[in-house]
């Protein structure tokens, strides 16, 4: 009995020692990226997903601590915030979400936190909406297409809304935020104008993606998207829908099928094989992918789509 007790004590001691070592190692090597630093004087900003965090960082730069609620690789539509997300919202000074039905969990989450001083920013406020006409899209998102940020012209509006929120919270640094916004907006305008000119010179205006997320992107450049429905979150296209897409691709000489990170690769690959096209990755910027920021991702999107239409 004594030997057993001694063995138990030694085992518990080892477990506690290893746990303590693990904690020390974790604390020393990396901080929790999803938690605000309590002693940090930076403005604490929460965003619903990656693209909005990119805008907040572009305007706020080193004066903001930005945390993203929806993890990379997770679909924002159906996401349910965790207790740690609500805890961060209770500490945040600014919360930025896209709107237009993109994040159905926002109202419930805001009601669950006690933060009367929180400045809430609906980034898409002031954006010219595109109405959903597809029954499935209306069911999923509501009246309007929410994917405003995948548009350089709409990104400019969303960034302006973020700039105004930062100035409201930190008016002493108004000039700083205005300067950063103007620099970012100039880069957006330069890219927009460059590719408006490029796309104006191509006859073929049609491209195919896995998910109908590029309507605002298309509006910027007078392009047309066609997509494999019901693939982005779950499910497979029907044989009838697939045949319709095959006929569309052949008729419009589609040479590239664009695939988003969270779309089914099998569908894109099958469609590409049927029409003798290649599969290319395209960024929605909902998640941060391949270490690229918003401008880098959009530049790559534009160049790939342009090359596919030449």
Buried (B, 14 or more C-beta within 10 A) or exposed (E): EEEEEEEEEEEEEEEEEEEEEEEEEEEEEEEEEBEBEEEEEBBBBBBBBBBBBBBBBBBBBEBBBBBBBBEEEBBBBEBEBEEEBBBBBEBBBBBBBBBBBBBBBBEEBBEBBEBEEBBBBBBBEEBEBBEBEEEEBBEBBBEBBBBBBBBBBBBBBBBBBBBBBBBEBBEEBEEBBBEBBEEBBEBBEEBBEEBEEBBEEBEBBBBBBBBBBBBBBBBBBEBEBBBBBBBBEEEBBEEEBBEEBBEBBEEBEBBBBBBBBBBBBEBBBBBBEBBEBEBBBBBBBBBBBEEBBBBBBBBBBBEBBBEBBE
